[in-house]
Amino acid sequence: MVNRIRRKAGEKHGKLILVETITLQNGKRGWLCKCECGNMTSVRHDSMKCTHSCGCLRIGLGKEKKRHGGYGTKAYNVWQKMRARCYNKNHPQWKNYGARGIYVCIDWKNDFSTFLRDMGQPEAGMSIDRINNDGPYSKENCRWTTSKVQANNRRSNVFYKGLTFAQWGKITGLSNSVLYYRINKMGMSVEDAVSTPLMRQRTSKA
């Protein structure tokens, strides 16, 4: 026996809201639905699972592709996620973006074509990065970078002469934990922390 999915009026499927059950012209049962765009449409019961709009969604995607040719690309996905972080309070990262006052510039907010013109498509392995972590998403403040560059640009990093702990560690041979301990536990200045050799610190303790 086939288990039928029980649906009820008021449920939403994609852009469609179920209004009432009806009998279609072919004698089969279906649903009368109202689409978000305002159109009314009828859908067979067994087609509800794969029907998400009255057809406007498919038409809209076609217009989107024709308008800028970037729909579904890496840049388009970045653009969508960028706006979601800044304006969707239900987004898991909203607290680190929109809640902090990070916004998308007016030229990019509702126009992917301008975003694509300014940024272009990223190369493999690259993602969008704000040069000033307290600044907006804008042409002047954004670039495509690798995850390594972004890690060095996190607002939690401490900079001294333009370099992060990790970068100073490579130069001096000191680990992040040593630098953190010197500054946050011993009260050393950043300059002293990165310039004091490890052996000298041990000697001073003896």
Z-matrix of the N, CA and C atoms (Angstrom, degrees):
N
C 1 1.468
C 2 1.532 1 109.36
N 3 1.323 2 117.75 1 130.95
C 4 1.454 3 122.72 2 -178.37
C 5 1.526 4 110.26 3 -80.45
N 6 1.329 5 115.88 4 128.35
C 7 1.458 6 120.89 5 176.41
C 8 1.517 7 109.76 6 -81.76
N 9 1.318 8 116.75 7 119.87
C 10 1.456 9 121.06 8 179.33
C 11 1.522 10 110.27 9 -91.61
N 12 1.333 11 115.71 10 139.08
C 13 1.458 12 120.56 11 177.54
C 14 1.521 13 108.61 12 -73.81
N 15 1.290 14 116.20 13 125.24
C 16 1.464 15 120.51 14 179.56
C 17 1.524 16 109.64 15 -86.39
N 18 1.304 17 116.02 16 121.23
C 19 1.454 18 121.56 17 177.29
C 20 1.515 19 109.56 18 -118.83
N 21 1.319 20 115.75 19 159.25
C 22 1.460 21 118.76 20 179.82
C 23 1.517 22 110.59 21 -140.34
N 24 1.315 23 115.54 22 158.02
C 25 1.462 24 121.37 23 -178.99
C 26 1.528 25 109.81 24 -57.56
N 27 1.335 26 114.26 25 140.40
C 28 1.458 27 119.50 26 -179.94
C 29 1.511 28 113.73 27 100.00
N 30 1.342 29 116.40 28 -18.83
C 31 1.464 30 119.61 29 177.94
C 32 1.521 31 109.88 30 -67.94
N 33 1.331 32 115.14 31 150.86
C 34 1.463 33 120.45 32 -179.81
C 35 1.516 34 110.30 33 -114.51
N 36 1.313 35 115.78 34 131.79
C 37 1.455 36 122.18 35 177.15
C 38 1.520 37 107.28 36 -126.83
N 39 1.339 38 116.73 37 104.17
C 40 1.454 39 119.92 38 -174.49
C 41 1.514 40 109.25 39 65.17
N 42 1.336 41 116.00 40 -119.97
C 43 1.468 42 120.65 41 178.13
C 44 1.528 43 112.12 42 -96.80
N 45 1.335 44 116.39 43 0.86
C 46 1.463 45 120.99 44 -176.18
C 47 1.519 46 112.81 45 -97.06
N 48 1.320 47 116.51 46 137.14
C 49 1.459 48 122.46 47 173.64
C 50 1.532 49 107.76 48 -113.11
N 51 1.328 50 117.20 49 125.73
C 52 1.461 51 121.30 50 -178.73
C 53 1.519 52 110.15 51 -70.68
N 54 1.337 53 115.38 52 128.73
C 55 1.473 54 120.27 53 -178.82
C 56 1.520 55 110.84 54 -101.19
N 57 1.353 56 116.57 55 -56.38
C 58 1.469 57 120.50 56 179.79
C 59 1.521 58 109.80 57 -163.28
N 60 1.324 59 115.74 58 158.63
C 61 1.464 60 119.95 59 177.31
C 62 1.524 61 108.89 60 -79.61
N 63 1.321 62 116.19 61 144.38
C 64 1.460 63 121.68 62 -178.58
C 65 1.526 64 109.50 63 -140.03
N 66 1.346 65 115.71 64 166.40
C 67 1.458 66 120.99 65 172.82
C 68 1.515 67 107.81 66 -102.90
N 69 1.327 68 115.87 67 122.71
C 70 1.453 69 121.05 68 -177.47
C 71 1.527 70 110.72 69 -78.24
N 72 1.321 71 116.82 70 170.42
C 73 1.460 72 121.82 71 -177.31
C 74 1.521 73 112.43 72 -61.89
N 75 1.323 74 117.29 73 -28.96
C 76 1.463 75 120.06 74 179.92
C 77 1.529 76 111.79 75 -84.18
N 78 1.344 77 116.33 76 6.22
C 79 1.454 78 120.90 77 177.81
C 80 1.516 79 114.31 78 88.19
N 81 1.325 80 117.54 79 -7.16
C 82 1.461 81 120.89 80 -179.81
C 83 1.519 82 110.43 81 -85.68
N 84 1.318 83 114.09 82 157.52
C 85 1.457 84 120.17 83 -179.76
C 86 1.522 85 110.30 84 -83.85
N 87 1.306 86 114.78 85 149.22
C 88 1.457 87 119.65 86 178.63
C 89 1.514 88 111.36 87 -157.44
N 90 1.306 89 115.53 88 -168.28
C 91 1.464 90 121.60 89 -179.98
C 92 1.527 91 110.17 90 -122.22
N 93 1.319 92 115.20 91 138.22
C 94 1.448 93 120.97 92 168.01
C 95 1.525 94 105.51 93 -86.92
N 96 1.318 95 117.31 94 125.47
C 97 1.465 96 120.90 95 -174.91
C 98 1.519 97 111.38 96 -125.61
N 99 1.320 98 114.66 97 150.30
C 100 1.461 99 120.93 98 173.47
C 101 1.519 100 108.09 99 -109.56
N 102 1.331 101 115.31 100 126.32
C 103 1.464 102 120.38 101 -179.20
C 104 1.529 103 109.99 102 -88.22
N 105 1.314 104 116.72 103 155.08
C 106 1.466 105 121.47 104 178.99
C 107 1.524 106 111.94 105 -58.55
N 108 1.337 107 116.38 106 -27.47
C 109 1.460 108 119.66 107 -179.56
C 110 1.521 109 112.15 108 -75.52
N 111 1.364 110 117.01 109 -9.63
C 112 1.464 111 121.64 110 178.78
C 113 1.509 112 114.32 111 107.73
N 114 1.333 113 117.81 112 -14.93
C 115 1.459 114 121.57 113 -179.55
C 116 1.529 115 111.63 114 -74.92
N 117 1.323 116 115.58 115 149.81
C 118 1.457 117 121.82 116 171.89
C 119 1.524 118 107.62 117 -101.97
N 120 1.319 119 116.45 118 142.00
C 121 1.458 120 120.56 119 -179.65
C 122 1.518 121 109.48 120 -148.65
N 123 1.324 122 116.45 121 158.62
C 124 1.462 123 121.03 122 177.60
C 125 1.520 124 109.08 123 -114.21
N 126 1.337 125 115.52 124 140.79
C 127 1.465 126 121.33 125 -176.55
C 128 1.523 127 108.96 126 -135.32
N 129 1.322 128 116.24 127 134.23
C 130 1.461 129 119.86 128 176.83
C 131 1.522 130 110.06 129 -64.82
N 132 1.344 131 114.88 130 149.35
C 133 1.463 132 120.31 131 179.00
C 134 1.522 133 111.32 132 -53.86
N 135 1.324 134 115.66 133 -45.91
C 136 1.463 135 118.69 134 -175.54
C 137 1.524 136 113.35 135 -78.79
N 138 1.338 137 117.53 136 2.01
C 139 1.465 138 120.83 137 178.08
C 140 1.520 139 112.44 138 -110.15
N 141 1.332 140 116.50 139 -3.13
C 142 1.459 141 119.85 140 -175.98
C 143 1.527 142 112.14 141 -60.98
N 144 1.332 143 116.60 142 -36.14
C 145 1.462 144 120.39 143 -174.41
C 146 1.525 145 112.19 144 -62.49
N 147 1.332 146 116.97 145 -32.31
C 148 1.465 147 120.28 146 -176.31
C 149 1.527 148 113.07 147 -110.03
N 150 1.324 149 117.93 148 10.52
C 151 1.465 150 121.56 149 178.90
C 152 1.519 151 108.94 150 -111.04
N 153 1.325 152 116.82 151 123.46
C 154 1.461 153 120.53 152 -173.29
C 155 1.526 154 114.18 153 -120.22
N 156 1.324 155 117.50 154 -5.31
C 157 1.459 156 120.20 155 178.14
C 158 1.514 157 108.92 156 -161.29
N 159 1.323 158 116.00 157 177.89
C 160 1.460 159 120.32 158 177.44
C 161 1.523 160 111.05 159 -77.89
N 162 1.324 161 116.25 160 -3.87
C 163 1.458 162 122.27 161 -175.73
C 164 1.516 163 111.44 162 123.62
N 165 1.355 164 115.01 163 -14.10
C 166 1.469 165 119.31 164 -178.10
C 167 1.524 166 111.67 165 -68.39
N 168 1.330 167 116.93 166 -29.13
C 169 1.456 168 119.56 167 179.87
C 170 1.517 169 110.48 168 -65.49
N 171 1.312 170 116.39 169 -43.83
C 172 1.465 171 121.28 170 178.88
C 173 1.520 172 110.48 171 -65.21
N 174 1.341 173 116.68 172 -41.20
C 175 1.466 174 120.94 173 178.85
C 176 1.518 175 110.04 174 -65.79
N 177 1.336 176 115.13 175 -41.19
C 178 1.462 177 120.29 176 -179.41
C 179 1.516 178 111.78 177 -62.42
N 180 1.324 179 116.59 178 -41.75
C 181 1.457 180 120.27 179 179.00
C 182 1.514 181 110.57 180 -64.83
N 183 1.323 182 115.38 181 -36.08
C 184 1.453 183 119.09 182 178.47
C 185 1.521 184 111.17 183 -64.55
N 186 1.344 185 116.11 184 -41.81
C 187 1.465 186 120.35 185 178.49
C 188 1.513 187 110.16 186 -65.48
N 189 1.363 188 115.85 187 -39.49
C 190 1.458 189 120.05 188 -179.35
C 191 1.523 190 110.45 189 -62.08
N 192 1.316 191 116.33 190 -43.60
C 193 1.469 192 120.23 191 -179.96
C 194 1.524 193 110.47 192 -65.46
N 195 1.337 194 116.39 193 -41.51
C 196 1.450 195 120.58 194 -177.15
C 197 1.517 196 111.04 195 -69.82
N 198 1.352 197 116.02 196 -34.47
C 199 1.459 198 121.14 197 -173.97
C 200 1.522 199 111.68 198 -68.26
N 201 1.343 200 117.57 199 -46.15
C 202 1.464 201 117.89 200 -176.72
C 203 1.524 202 113.66 201 -131.51
N 204 1.316 203 118.39 202 -7.61
C 205 1.458 204 121.11 203 175.54
C 206 1.508 205 115.34 204 68.56
N 207 1.341 206 117.05 205 12.29
C 208 1.458 207 119.16 206 -176.25
C 209 1.506 208 115.03 207 -111.91
N 210 1.329 209 117.30 208 1.33
C 211 1.464 210 119.27 209 -177.22
C 212 1.533 211 111.01 210 -59.39
N 213 1.339 212 115.62 211 132.32
C 214 1.455 213 121.08 212 177.63
C 215 1.518 214 114.16 213 84.76
N 216 1.334 215 118.10 214 -3.11
C 217 1.466 216 121.11 215 179.54
C 218 1.525 217 110.06 216 -83.09
N 219 1.331 218 115.88 217 171.98
C 220 1.465 219 121.04 218 179.02
C 221 1.532 220 110.94 219 -59.98
N 222 1.335 221 116.54 220 -44.01
C 223 1.464 222 120.09 221 -179.15
C 224 1.527 223 111.26 222 -62.31
N 225 1.339 224 116.90 223 -39.66
C 226 1.469 225 120.33 224 -179.48
C 227 1.532 226 110.89 225 -65.77
N 228 1.328 227 116.37 226 -41.76
C 229 1.461 228 120.22 227 178.75
C 230 1.528 229 111.02 228 -64.93
N 231 1.332 230 116.81 229 -39.12
C 232 1.470 231 121.23 230 177.18
C 233 1.523 232 110.01 231 -62.99
N 234 1.325 233 116.42 232 -43.41
C 235 1.472 234 121.94 233 179.68
C 236 1.522 235 111.14 234 -60.02
N 237 1.321 236 117.45 235 -43.67
C 238 1.463 237 121.02 236 179.67
C 239 1.530 238 111.14 237 -65.31
N 240 1.326 239 117.00 238 -46.34
C 241 1.458 240 121.10 239 -178.67
C 242 1.523 241 111.64 240 -66.78
N 243 1.323 242 116.31 241 -36.06
C 244 1.456 243 122.24 242 177.87
C 245 1.529 244 110.08 243 -59.43
N 246 1.316 245 117.46 244 -46.53
C 247 1.469 246 121.15 245 179.57
C 248 1.525 247 111.49 246 -68.13
N 249 1.336 248 116.33 247 -37.44
C 250 1.460 249 119.91 248 -179.68
C 251 1.528 250 110.97 249 -63.43
N 252 1.331 251 117.53 250 -42.12
C 253 1.470 252 120.88 251 179.61
C 254 1.521 253 111.84 252 -62.23
N 255 1.323 254 115.54 253 -31.53
C 256 1.468 255 119.81 254 -176.02
C 257 1.523 256 114.05 255 -89.39
N 258 1.338 257 118.00 256 -26.72
C 259 1.464 258 119.12 257 -171.04
C 260 1.532 259 115.73 258 -125.97
N 261 1.317 260 117.65 259 -11.71
C 262 1.465 261 120.17 260 179.04
C 263 1.527 262 109.95 261 -99.33
N 264 1.323 263 116.53 262 105.94
C 265 1.465 264 120.68 263 -176.62
C 266 1.526 265 112.52 264 -65.22
N 267 1.313 266 117.85 265 -16.32
C 268 1.461 267 121.14 266 178.71
C 269 1.528 268 112.28 267 -89.37
N 270 1.310 269 116.58 268 -5.03
C 271 1.468 270 119.92 269 179.05
C 272 1.526 271 108.82 270 -70.98
N 273 1.339 272 118.31 271 135.52
C 274 1.469 273 120.94 272 -176.81
C 275 1.528 274 114.72 273 -59.35
N 276 1.338 275 118.22 274 -22.04
C 277 1.458 276 120.97 275 -179.56
C 278 1.528 277 113.29 276 -103.78
N 279 1.330 278 116.82 277 7.52
C 280 1.472 279 120.06 278 -177.34
C 281 1.528 280 111.94 279 -58.98
N 282 1.322 281 117.31 280 -36.38
C 283 1.470 282 120.52 281 -177.90
C 284 1.527 283 112.24 282 -61.69
N 285 1.331 284 116.61 283 -26.87
C 286 1.464 285 120.33 284 -179.63
C 287 1.527 286 112.62 285 -92.94
N 288 1.320 287 116.89 286 -3.79
C 289 1.461 288 120.55 287 -177.49
C 290 1.528 289 111.15 288 -128.05
N 291 1.322 290 117.15 289 -83.61
C 292 1.457 291 119.78 290 -177.89
C 293 1.516 292 113.43 291 -56.82
N 294 1.322 293 117.00 292 -41.08
C 295 1.466 294 121.05 293 -179.13
C 296 1.525 295 111.45 294 -66.75
N 297 1.328 296 117.82 295 -23.57
C 298 1.468 297 121.97 296 178.85
C 299 1.526 298 112.34 297 -90.59
N 300 1.337 299 115.45 298 -0.72
C 301 1.456 300 118.73 299 -179.73
C 302 1.515 301 114.33 300 92.29
N 303 1.342 302 116.80 301 8.17
C 304 1.465 303 119.98 302 176.73
C 305 1.527 304 108.32 303 -74.07
N 306 1.310 305 116.79 304 132.56
C 307 1.460 306 120.99 305 -177.64
C 308 1.527 307 110.95 306 -136.85
N 309 1.329 308 114.92 307 167.92
C 310 1.462 309 121.17 308 176.76
C 311 1.527 310 107.36 309 -100.37
N 312 1.314 311 117.58 310 130.84
C 313 1.471 312 121.11 311 -177.27
C 314 1.528 313 110.24 312 -57.62
N 315 1.304 314 115.63 313 154.23
C 316 1.466 315 121.32 314 -174.66
C 317 1.526 316 112.43 315 -60.29
N 318 1.342 317 117.27 316 -29.89
C 319 1.472 318 119.98 317 -179.79
C 320 1.525 319 112.12 318 -69.21
N 321 1.336 320 116.91 319 -27.28
C 322 1.467 321 121.66 320 -176.71
C 323 1.521 322 113.67 321 -101.43
N 324 1.303 323 117.35 322 -27.18
C 325 1.465 324 120.84 323 -167.82
C 326 1.525 325 113.37 324 -52.45
N 327 1.314 326 117.67 325 -46.95
C 328 1.465 327 120.81 326 -176.99
C 329 1.523 328 112.77 327 -120.63
N 330 1.329 329 117.41 328 18.92
C 331 1.461 330 119.96 329 -177.53
C 332 1.523 331 110.57 330 -139.83
N 333 1.318 332 116.02 331 95.66
C 334 1.461 333 120.33 332 179.30
C 335 1.523 334 111.20 333 -64.46
N 336 1.333 335 117.84 334 -32.30
C 337 1.461 336 121.06 335 -178.41
C 338 1.526 337 110.94 336 -57.83
N 339 1.330 338 116.51 337 -41.72
C 340 1.468 339 120.26 338 179.99
C 341 1.522 340 110.35 339 -69.62
N 342 1.329 341 116.16 340 -41.00
C 343 1.466 342 120.26 341 177.08
C 344 1.522 343 110.29 342 -58.58
N 345 1.329 344 116.79 343 -45.10
C 346 1.462 345 121.64 344 -179.35
C 347 1.520 346 111.09 345 -66.15
N 348 1.317 347 116.82 346 -39.14
C 349 1.467 348 120.58 347 178.87
C 350 1.530 349 110.95 348 -63.42
N 351 1.339 350 115.67 349 -41.58
C 352 1.465 351 120.18 350 -176.88
C 353 1.531 352 113.18 351 -76.43
N 354 1.332 353 116.66 352 -36.34
C 355 1.463 354 120.33 353 -173.00
C 356 1.524 355 113.97 354 -104.02
N 357 1.334 356 116.25 355 -30.72
C 358 1.458 357 119.18 356 -174.54
C 359 1.520 358 110.71 357 71.38
N 360 1.326 359 116.63 358 -179.27
C 361 1.454 360 121.19 359 178.14
C 362 1.539 361 109.16 360 -84.32
N 363 1.332 362 118.11 361 136.92
C 364 1.469 363 120.10 362 -179.98
C 365 1.525 364 111.90 363 -74.09
N 366 1.309 365 115.88 364 151.96
C 367 1.453 366 120.41 365 173.22
C 368 1.519 367 109.42 366 -74.53
N 369 1.303 368 117.56 367 164.64
C 370 1.466 369 122.24 368 -179.11
C 371 1.525 370 110.61 369 -57.21
N 372 1.324 371 116.14 370 134.55
C 373 1.461 372 121.03 371 177.24
C 374 1.514 373 114.83 372 85.28
N 375 1.335 374 117.21 373 1.06
C 376 1.458 375 119.93 374 -178.98
C 377 1.524 376 111.69 375 -107.10
N 378 1.332 377 115.88 376 152.49
C 379 1.458 378 121.89 377 177.55
C 380 1.523 379 108.29 378 -141.50
N 381 1.324 380 116.23 379 170.39
C 382 1.456 381 120.07 380 -174.54
C 383 1.527 382 110.67 381 -76.84
N 384 1.331 383 115.52 382 142.60
C 385 1.461 384 121.13 383 -178.33
C 386 1.522 385 108.84 384 -139.96
N 387 1.343 386 116.02 385 134.51
C 388 1.470 387 120.52 386 174.71
C 389 1.524 388 108.81 387 -89.24
N 390 1.305 389 117.28 388 125.53
C 391 1.460 390 122.30 389 -178.32
C 392 1.524 391 110.33 390 -62.39
N 393 1.336 392 116.02 391 -46.15
C 394 1.466 393 122.01 392 173.53
C 395 1.516 394 106.98 393 -100.67
N 396 1.330 395 117.58 394 112.13
C 397 1.457 396 120.82 395 -174.94
C 398 1.519 397 114.02 396 -66.20
N 399 1.312 398 117.56 397 -13.69
C 400 1.460 399 120.64 398 176.49
C 401 1.525 400 111.40 399 -99.95
N 402 1.320 401 116.23 400 2.01
C 403 1.456 402 121.11 401 -178.80
C 404 1.516 403 112.39 402 -96.92
N 405 1.323 404 117.09 403 175.83
C 406 1.467 405 121.96 404 -176.12
C 407 1.525 406 113.17 405 -83.43
N 408 1.309 407 114.61 406 174.38
C 409 1.455 408 120.54 407 168.61
C 410 1.529 409 106.12 408 -83.02
N 411 1.314 410 116.84 409 108.94
C 412 1.456 411 121.88 410 -178.93
C 413 1.521 412 109.19 411 -152.93
N 414 1.319 413 116.16 412 167.57
C 415 1.462 414 121.39 413 -178.65
C 416 1.524 415 111.35 414 -59.08
N 417 1.338 416 115.97 415 -40.27
C 418 1.460 417 120.55 416 -176.66
C 419 1.524 418 112.84 417 -74.39
N 420 1.344 419 116.78 418 -22.24
C 421 1.466 420 119.67 419 -172.35
C 422 1.519 421 113.65 420 -113.08
N 423 1.326 422 118.04 421 6.67
C 424 1.471 423 119.79 422 -175.79
C 425 1.524 424 112.07 423 -125.10
N 426 1.312 425 114.47 424 154.70
C 427 1.458 426 122.37 425 178.92
C 428 1.517 427 108.34 426 -156.71
N 429 1.308 428 116.61 427 160.95
C 430 1.464 429 121.63 428 171.51
C 431 1.523 430 107.13 429 -90.72
N 432 1.333 431 117.26 430 125.55
C 433 1.456 432 120.44 431 -179.32
C 434 1.524 433 110.55 432 -139.69
N 435 1.325 434 115.10 433 170.48
C 436 1.458 435 121.17 434 175.47
C 437 1.529 436 109.20 435 -83.26
N 438 1.313 437 116.85 436 166.47
C 439 1.469 438 121.49 437 179.64
C 440 1.527 439 110.79 438 -63.79
N 441 1.328 440 117.22 439 -30.11
C 442 1.466 441 120.50 440 179.99
C 443 1.521 442 110.86 441 -66.12
N 444 1.326 443 116.67 442 -43.69
C 445 1.466 444 120.52 443 178.17
C 446 1.518 445 110.09 444 -64.99
N 447 1.328 446 117.36 445 -40.19
C 448 1.459 447 120.75 446 179.34
C 449 1.515 448 111.27 447 -63.99
N 450 1.333 449 116.77 448 -37.93
C 451 1.465 450 120.20 449 179.20
C 452 1.523 451 110.40 450 -61.78
N 453 1.330 452 116.37 451 -38.42
C 454 1.464 453 120.60 452 178.72
C 455 1.521 454 111.81 453 -71.73
N 456 1.334 455 116.65 454 -17.60
C 457 1.460 456 120.59 455 -175.86
C 458 1.524 457 112.89 456 -101.76
N 459 1.331 458 117.72 457 6.83
C 460 1.459 459 120.43 458 179.58
C 461 1.512 460 110.81 459 -63.63
N 462 1.344 461 116.15 460 143.90
C 463 1.457 462 119.26 461 -177.44
C 464 1.518 463 111.82 462 -68.25
N 465 1.340 464 119.14 463 -14.34
C 466 1.462 465 121.80 464 179.20
C 467 1.529 466 111.25 465 -80.15
N 468 1.343 467 117.35 466 -12.10
C 469 1.452 468 120.34 467 179.83
C 470 1.528 469 111.64 468 -74.60
N 471 1.321 470 116.17 469 147.78
C 472 1.458 471 122.01 470 174.37
C 473 1.519 472 107.84 471 -101.13
N 474 1.318 473 117.08 472 128.07
C 475 1.452 474 120.96 473 -178.05
C 476 1.529 475 111.01 474 -106.65
N 477 1.311 476 115.06 475 142.76
C 478 1.456 477 121.71 476 173.59
C 479 1.516 478 106.72 477 -139.82
N 480 1.329 479 116.03 478 118.11
C 481 1.463 480 121.75 479 -175.96
C 482 1.536 481 111.60 480 55.43
N 483 1.331 482 115.21 481 38.24
C 484 1.460 483 120.74 482 175.03
C 485 1.508 484 116.02 483 80.71
N 486 1.354 485 117.75 484 2.45
C 487 1.455 486 120.59 485 -178.80
C 488 1.532 487 110.60 486 -116.93
N 489 1.328 488 116.92 487 151.53
C 490 1.458 489 122.19 488 178.91
C 491 1.519 490 110.46 489 -90.56
N 492 1.351 491 114.88 490 173.15
C 493 1.468 492 120.19 491 175.74
C 494 1.524 493 111.10 492 -52.86
N 495 1.336 494 114.86 493 -47.09
C 496 1.465 495 119.59 494 -176.64
C 497 1.527 496 111.10 495 -60.93
N 498 1.333 497 115.75 496 -40.60
C 499 1.461 498 119.30 497 -179.09
C 500 1.528 499 111.82 498 -71.07
N 501 1.352 500 116.10 499 -38.96
C 502 1.464 501 119.15 500 175.93
C 503 1.525 502 110.75 501 -66.25
N 504 1.336 503 115.45 502 -33.98
C 505 1.457 504 119.39 503 178.99
C 506 1.513 505 112.16 504 -60.46
N 507 1.337 506 116.56 505 -39.02
C 508 1.455 507 120.27 506 179.49
C 509 1.526 508 110.99 507 -67.68
N 510 1.336 509 115.51 508 -34.51
C 511 1.465 510 119.58 509 -178.24
C 512 1.525 511 111.36 510 -75.04
N 513 1.350 512 116.00 511 -42.89
C 514 1.470 513 120.36 512 -173.72
C 515 1.514 514 113.86 513 -95.18
N 516 1.326 515 116.87 514 -16.41
C 517 1.464 516 119.77 515 -175.93
C 518 1.517 517 112.72 516 83.23
N 519 1.349 518 117.13 517 6.57
C 520 1.465 519 121.87 518 179.17
C 521 1.525 520 109.58 519 -91.40
N 522 1.317 521 116.97 520 141.46
C 523 1.459 522 120.96 521 179.55
C 524 1.522 523 110.51 522 -80.88
N 525 1.339 524 115.44 523 162.31
C 526 1.465 525 120.28 524 176.71
C 527 1.517 526 111.43 525 -58.09
N 528 1.338 527 116.29 526 -38.45
C 529 1.466 528 120.07 527 -177.07
C 530 1.530 529 111.26 528 -65.65
N 531 1.351 530 116.48 529 -36.55
C 532 1.464 531 119.92 530 178.26
C 533 1.519 532 110.54 531 -66.60
N 534 1.327 533 116.50 532 -45.64
C 535 1.455 534 120.23 533 179.40
C 536 1.525 535 111.28 534 -63.57
N 537 1.337 536 116.00 535 -41.86
C 538 1.467 537 120.05 536 178.51
C 539 1.522 538 110.20 537 -62.03
N 540 1.327 539 117.63 538 -44.29
C 541 1.465 540 121.95 539 -178.87
C 542 1.526 541 110.49 540 -62.87
N 543 1.321 542 116.65 541 -43.79
C 544 1.461 543 120.19 542 -178.58
C 545 1.527 544 111.95 543 -61.21
N 546 1.323 545 116.13 544 -44.08
C 547 1.470 546 120.33 545 -175.57
C 548 1.528 547 112.00 546 -79.01
N 549 1.335 548 116.83 547 -45.60
C 550 1.463 549 120.04 548 -172.96
C 551 1.524 550 114.51 549 -90.96
N 552 1.322 551 118.09 550 -23.15
C 553 1.462 552 120.47 551 -179.16
C 554 1.531 553 112.30 552 -105.48
N 555 1.325 554 115.75 553 -40.98
C 556 1.458 555 120.11 554 -177.30
C 557 1.527 556 112.95 555 -91.91
N 558 1.336 557 116.07 556 -13.43
C 559 1.456 558 119.67 557 178.29
C 560 1.515 559 114.15 558 77.13
N 561 1.317 560 118.07 559 18.82
C 562 1.458 561 121.06 560 179.00
C 563 1.520 562 110.12 561 -72.88
N 564 1.308 563 116.79 562 151.54
C 565 1.457 564 120.35 563 173.49
C 566 1.527 565 108.36 564 -72.12
N 567 1.327 566 116.45 565 160.20
C 568 1.459 567 120.02 566 179.17
C 569 1.523 568 110.05 567 -60.45
N 570 1.337 569 116.88 568 -40.02
C 571 1.458 570 121.09 569 -179.90
C 572 1.526 571 111.27 570 -60.55
N 573 1.353 572 116.71 571 -46.07
C 574 1.468 573 120.13 572 179.71
C 575 1.526 574 111.16 573 -67.82
N 576 1.336 575 115.79 574 -37.37
C 577 1.465 576 120.36 575 -176.98
C 578 1.523 577 111.54 576 -61.86
N 579 1.331 578 116.71 577 -41.78
C 580 1.462 579 119.07 578 -176.42
C 581 1.528 580 112.52 579 -86.45
N 582 1.346 581 117.25 580 -16.95
C 583 1.460 582 119.30 581 -176.45
C 584 1.526 583 113.41 582 -100.45
N 585 1.350 584 117.65 583 -13.66
C 586 1.462 585 120.66 584 -179.35
C 587 1.526 586 110.37 585 -84.62
N 588 1.311 587 118.22 586 119.07
C 589 1.475 588 120.38 587 178.50
C 590 1.523 589 110.41 588 -61.60
N 591 1.288 590 116.92 589 152.15
C 592 1.463 591 121.69 590 -177.84
C 593 1.526 592 111.44 591 -62.85
N 594 1.312 593 118.83 592 -39.59
C 595 1.455 594 122.22 593 -179.55
C 596 1.516 595 111.49 594 -63.25
N 597 1.344 596 117.30 595 -38.33
C 598 1.459 597 121.01 596 179.99
C 599 1.518 598 111.17 597 -63.67
N 600 1.347 599 115.80 598 -38.35
C 601 1.451 600 119.65 599 178.97
C 602 1.522 601 111.09 600 -63.74
N 603 1.344 602 115.48 601 -42.96
C 604 1.459 603 119.13 602 179.66
C 605 1.529 604 111.17 603 -64.21
N 606 1.342 605 117.00 604 -38.53
C 607 1.458 606 121.57 605 -179.44
C 608 1.517 607 111.27 606 -63.99
N 609 1.370 608 115.16 607 -38.88
C 610 1.454 609 119.61 608 -178.08
C 611 1.506 610 112.15 609 -66.51
N 612 1.351 611 116.34 610 -23.66
C 613 1.460 612 120.28 611 -179.89
C 614 1.525 613 111.54 612 -80.19
N 615 1.342 614 117.17 613 -24.96
C 616 1.454 615 121.64 614 -173.85
C 617 1.530 616 111.27 615 -69.19
